[in-house]
Protein backbone atom coordinates (compact mmCIF):
# COMPACT_ATOMS: atom_id res chain seq x y z
CA UNK A 1 0.00 0.00 0.00
CA UNK A 2 1.61 3.24 -1.09
CA UNK A 3 -1.59 5.25 -0.83
CA UNK A 4 -1.75 6.38 -4.44
CA UNK A 5 -5.52 7.10 -4.52
CA UNK A 6 -5.09 9.17 -1.37
CA UNK A 7 -2.55 11.37 -3.08
CA UNK A 8 -4.67 11.47 -6.22
CA UNK A 9 -7.79 12.71 -4.43
CA UNK A 10 -5.81 15.20 -2.40
CA UNK A 11 -4.30 16.53 -5.58
CA UNK A 12 -7.73 16.89 -7.16
CA UNK A 13 -8.91 18.95 -4.21
CA UNK A 14 -5.78 21.14 -4.39
CA UNK A 15 -6.47 21.98 -8.01
CA UNK A 16 -10.21 22.32 -7.47
CA UNK A 17 -9.78 24.64 -4.50
CA UNK A 18 -7.45 27.05 -6.23
CA UNK A 19 -9.41 26.98 -9.46
CA UNK A 20 -12.69 27.70 -7.66
CA UNK A 21 -11.02 30.45 -5.63
CA UNK A 22 -9.71 32.03 -8.80
CA UNK A 23 -13.14 31.96 -10.39
CA UNK A 24 -14.83 33.36 -7.29
CA UNK A 25 -12.41 36.07 -6.21
CA UNK A 26 -9.87 36.35 -9.04
CA UNK A 27 -6.15 36.60 -8.53
CA UNK A 28 -4.89 33.98 -10.99
CA UNK A 29 -1.26 33.04 -10.51
CA UNK A 30 0.91 30.00 -10.51
CA UNK A 31 0.05 27.66 -7.67
CA UNK A 32 2.40 24.86 -6.75
CA UNK A 33 0.40 21.66 -6.57
CA UNK A 34 3.23 19.73 -5.02
CA UNK A 35 4.37 17.49 -7.83
CA UNK A 36 8.01 17.78 -6.85
CA UNK A 37 9.87 14.95 -5.24
CA UNK A 38 9.84 15.67 -1.53
CA UNK A 39 12.64 14.35 0.66
CA UNK A 40 12.46 16.71 3.61
CA UNK A 41 10.10 16.50 6.51
CA UNK A 42 7.72 19.46 6.71
CA UNK A 43 6.83 20.47 10.27
CA UNK A 44 3.29 19.73 11.38
CA UNK A 45 2.32 23.33 12.09
CA UNK A 46 3.49 24.46 8.67
CA UNK A 47 1.57 21.67 6.96
CA UNK A 48 -1.51 22.43 9.00
CA UNK A 49 -1.56 26.15 8.24
CA UNK A 50 -0.92 25.58 4.57
CA UNK A 51 -3.66 22.99 3.99
CA UNK A 52 -6.24 23.85 6.65
CA UNK A 53 -8.60 26.05 4.69
CA UNK A 54 -8.27 24.19 1.42
CA UNK A 55 -8.41 20.56 2.55
CA UNK A 56 -8.75 19.92 6.28
CA UNK A 57 -11.94 21.88 6.92
CA UNK A 58 -13.64 20.17 4.00
CA UNK A 59 -12.38 16.76 5.09
CA UNK A 60 -13.57 17.20 8.65
CA UNK A 61 -16.90 18.57 7.46
CA UNK A 62 -17.42 15.51 5.26
CA UNK A 63 -16.50 13.20 8.12
CA UNK A 64 -18.88 14.97 10.49
CA UNK A 65 -21.69 14.76 7.93
CA UNK A 66 -21.02 11.04 7.42
CA UNK A 67 -21.06 10.34 11.15
CA UNK A 68 -24.33 12.25 11.57
CA UNK A 69 -25.75 10.40 8.61
CA UNK A 70 -24.67 7.09 10.10
CA UNK A 71 -26.50 7.94 13.31
CA UNK A 72 -29.75 8.97 11.65
CA UNK A 73 -29.88 6.75 8.56
CA UNK A 74 -32.31 3.82 8.47
CA UNK A 75 -31.74 2.78 4.89
CA UNK A 76 -28.97 0.29 5.66
CA UNK A 77 -25.82 -0.55 3.70
CA UNK A 78 -23.97 2.26 5.40
CA UNK A 79 -20.56 0.97 4.37
CA UNK A 80 -21.52 0.37 0.78
CA UNK A 81 -23.02 3.81 0.41
CA UNK A 82 -20.30 5.78 2.14
CA UNK A 83 -16.94 4.06 1.73
CA UNK A 84 -15.88 6.25 -1.17
CA UNK A 85 -16.91 9.40 0.71
CA UNK A 86 -14.98 8.24 3.78
CA UNK A 87 -11.99 7.63 1.56
CA UNK A 88 -12.22 11.16 0.14
CA UNK A 89 -12.57 12.62 3.61
CA UNK A 90 -9.63 10.59 4.88
CA UNK A 91 -7.43 11.64 2.00
CA UNK A 92 -8.26 15.34 2.51
CA UNK A 93 -7.40 15.13 6.18
CA UNK A 94 -4.51 12.68 6.27
CA UNK A 95 -2.64 12.81 2.96
CA UNK A 96 -0.12 15.59 3.76
CA UNK A 97 0.93 13.77 6.92
CA UNK A 98 0.93 10.33 5.34
CA UNK A 99 3.21 11.47 2.52
CA UNK A 100 5.44 13.49 4.81
CA UNK A 101 8.86 11.81 5.05
CA UNK A 102 9.78 10.58 8.54
CA UNK A 103 6.21 11.18 9.71
CA UNK A 104 6.38 8.08 11.93
CA UNK A 105 9.80 8.76 13.41
CA UNK A 106 9.15 9.24 17.11
CA UNK A 107 11.70 12.06 17.55
CA UNK A 108 10.20 13.95 14.62
CA UNK A 109 6.68 13.46 15.97
CA UNK A 110 7.76 14.93 19.31
CA UNK A 111 9.49 17.94 17.78
CA UNK A 112 6.41 18.50 15.60
CA UNK A 113 4.20 18.42 18.66
CA UNK A 114 6.45 20.85 20.54
CA UNK A 115 6.60 23.17 17.54
CA UNK A 116 2.83 23.20 17.16
CA UNK A 117 2.35 23.85 20.88
CA UNK A 118 4.89 26.70 20.87
CA UNK A 119 3.18 28.24 17.86
CA UNK A 120 -0.23 28.05 19.50
CA UNK A 121 1.10 29.51 22.74
CA UNK A 122 2.71 32.43 20.95
CA UNK A 123 -0.46 33.02 18.96
CA UNK A 124 -2.54 33.12 22.14
CA UNK A 125 -0.12 35.54 23.82
CA UNK A 126 -0.83 38.01 21.06
CA UNK A 127 -3.98 39.82 22.19
CA UNK A 128 -5.41 40.47 18.76
CA UNK A 129 -5.19 36.83 17.68
CA UNK A 130 -6.68 35.70 20.97
CA UNK A 131 -9.73 37.87 20.40
CA UNK A 132 -10.06 36.46 16.91
CA UNK A 133 -9.82 32.90 18.17
CA UNK A 134 -12.40 33.63 20.85
CA UNK A 135 -14.76 35.09 18.26
CA UNK A 136 -14.32 31.97 16.12
CA UNK A 137 -15.03 29.81 19.13
CA UNK A 138 -18.27 31.73 19.71
CA UNK A 139 -19.35 31.00 16.16
CA UNK B 1 -8.76 33.20 -22.01
CA UNK B 2 -5.33 34.00 -23.33
CA UNK B 3 -4.61 34.93 -26.93
CA UNK B 4 -2.64 31.80 -27.80
CA UNK B 5 -5.41 29.55 -26.51
CA UNK B 6 -7.91 31.52 -28.60
CA UNK B 7 -5.82 31.15 -31.74
CA UNK B 8 -5.22 27.44 -31.21
CA UNK B 9 -8.94 26.96 -30.59
CA UNK B 10 -9.78 28.75 -33.85
CA UNK B 11 -7.67 26.31 -35.86
CA UNK B 12 -8.73 23.00 -34.40
CA UNK B 13 -11.54 20.78 -35.62
CA UNK B 14 -14.26 19.85 -33.17
CA UNK B 15 -12.82 16.61 -31.83
CA UNK B 16 -9.34 18.00 -31.35
CA UNK B 17 -10.97 20.97 -29.69
CA UNK B 18 -12.62 18.56 -27.26
CA UNK B 19 -9.26 16.93 -26.67
CA UNK B 20 -7.63 20.28 -25.96
CA UNK B 21 -10.44 21.30 -23.66
CA UNK B 22 -10.24 18.15 -21.58
CA UNK B 23 -6.47 18.26 -21.41
CA UNK B 24 -6.44 21.93 -20.48
CA UNK B 25 -9.02 24.08 -18.78
CA UNK B 26 -11.72 21.40 -18.80
CA UNK B 27 -9.49 19.29 -16.59
CA UNK B 28 -9.75 21.93 -13.88
CA UNK B 29 -13.46 22.41 -14.40
CA UNK B 30 -13.80 18.64 -14.05
CA UNK B 31 -11.85 18.66 -10.80
CA UNK B 32 -14.05 21.37 -9.33
CA UNK B 33 -17.16 19.47 -10.38
CA UNK B 34 -15.80 16.25 -8.90
CA UNK B 35 -15.18 17.79 -5.50
CA UNK B 36 -18.46 19.66 -5.61
CA UNK B 37 -20.27 16.41 -6.41
CA UNK B 38 -18.62 14.61 -3.50
CA UNK B 39 -19.75 17.40 -1.20
CA UNK B 40 -23.23 17.51 -2.70
CA UNK B 41 -23.77 13.74 -2.47
CA UNK B 42 -22.57 13.72 1.12
CA UNK B 43 -24.84 16.55 2.20
CA UNK B 44 -27.79 15.15 0.26
CA UNK B 45 -27.46 11.77 1.96
CA UNK B 46 -27.20 13.51 5.33
CA UNK B 47 -30.31 15.56 4.63
CA UNK B 48 -32.27 12.50 3.50
CA UNK B 49 -31.23 10.69 6.68
CA UNK B 50 -32.04 13.62 8.96
CA UNK B 51 -35.49 14.28 7.50
CA UNK B 52 -36.50 10.60 7.23
CA UNK B 53 -36.80 10.78 3.47
CA UNK B 54 -34.80 7.65 2.66
CA UNK B 55 -37.63 6.01 0.77
CA UNK B 56 -39.05 6.05 -2.73
CA UNK B 57 -42.78 5.76 -2.13
CA UNK B 58 -42.85 2.91 0.39
CA UNK B 59 -39.69 1.23 -0.86
CA UNK B 60 -36.31 1.68 0.74
CA UNK B 61 -33.75 3.88 -0.97
CA UNK B 62 -31.06 1.21 -1.23
CA UNK B 63 -31.31 -1.82 -3.51
CA UNK B 64 -31.26 -5.27 -1.94
CA UNK B 65 -27.84 -6.31 -3.30
CA UNK B 66 -24.87 -5.06 -1.33
CA UNK B 67 -22.25 -5.62 -4.01
CA UNK B 68 -23.84 -3.09 -6.39
CA UNK B 69 -23.65 -0.40 -3.74
CA UNK B 70 -19.99 -1.23 -3.10
CA UNK B 71 -19.07 -1.11 -6.76
CA UNK B 72 -21.22 1.94 -7.43
CA UNK B 73 -18.82 4.11 -5.48
CA UNK B 74 -15.91 3.09 -7.64
CA UNK B 75 -16.80 4.89 -10.85
CA UNK B 76 -16.92 1.65 -12.83
CA UNK B 77 -18.98 3.17 -15.65
CA UNK B 78 -15.96 5.32 -16.38
CA UNK B 79 -13.78 2.25 -16.57
CA UNK B 80 -15.93 0.08 -18.85
CA UNK B 81 -14.88 1.76 -22.12
CA UNK B 82 -11.28 1.22 -21.09
CA UNK B 83 -11.98 -2.41 -20.22
CA UNK B 84 -13.73 -2.93 -23.54
CA UNK B 85 -10.91 -1.43 -25.58
CA UNK B 86 -8.17 -3.22 -23.68
CA UNK B 87 -10.20 -6.42 -23.93
CA UNK B 88 -10.15 -6.29 -27.71
CA UNK B 89 -6.48 -5.34 -27.74
CA UNK B 90 -5.05 -7.75 -25.17
CA UNK B 91 -7.72 -10.38 -24.53
CA UNK B 92 -10.35 -10.33 -21.77
CA UNK B 93 -8.40 -11.95 -18.98
CA UNK B 94 -5.29 -9.84 -19.53
CA UNK B 95 -7.35 -6.67 -19.70
CA UNK B 96 -9.24 -7.66 -16.53
CA UNK B 97 -5.93 -8.12 -14.74
CA UNK B 98 -4.65 -4.81 -16.08
CA UNK B 99 -7.75 -2.86 -15.04
CA UNK B 100 -8.03 -4.38 -11.58
CA UNK B 101 -4.29 -3.87 -11.19
CA UNK B 102 -4.78 -0.21 -12.01
CA UNK B 103 -7.61 0.09 -9.52
CA UNK B 104 -6.11 -1.94 -6.69
CA UNK B 105 -2.39 -1.50 -6.96
CA UNK B 106 -2.66 1.93 -5.36
CA UNK B 107 0.36 3.56 -6.84
CA UNK B 108 0.32 7.18 -7.83
CA UNK B 109 1.77 6.59 -11.23
CA UNK B 110 -0.66 3.77 -12.00
CA UNK B 111 -3.53 6.02 -11.01
CA UNK B 112 -2.30 8.72 -13.31
CA UNK B 113 -1.94 6.00 -15.92
CA UNK B 114 -5.57 5.08 -15.38
CA UNK B 115 -6.70 8.67 -15.85
CA UNK B 116 -4.54 8.97 -18.92
CA UNK B 117 -5.89 5.67 -20.28
CA UNK B 118 -9.45 6.87 -19.83
CA UNK B 119 -8.76 10.15 -21.58
CA UNK B 120 -6.81 8.51 -24.36
CA UNK B 121 -9.43 5.92 -25.17
CA UNK B 122 -12.30 8.32 -25.07
CA UNK B 123 -10.80 11.07 -27.13
CA UNK B 124 -8.52 9.44 -29.64
Interface residues (C-beta under 8 A of the other chain):
Chain A: X1 X2 X3 X4 X5 X7 X8 X12 X13 X15 X16 X17 X19 X20 X23 X58 X62 X65 X66 X68 X69 X72 X73 X74 X75 X76 X77 X79 X80 X81 X82 X83 X84 X85 X88
Chain B: X28 X29 X31 X32 X34 X35 X36 X38 X39 X41 X42 X43 X45 X46 X48 X49 X50 X52 X54 X55 X60 X61 X62 X66 X69 X70 X72 X73 X74 X105 X106 X107 X108 X109 X110 X111 X112
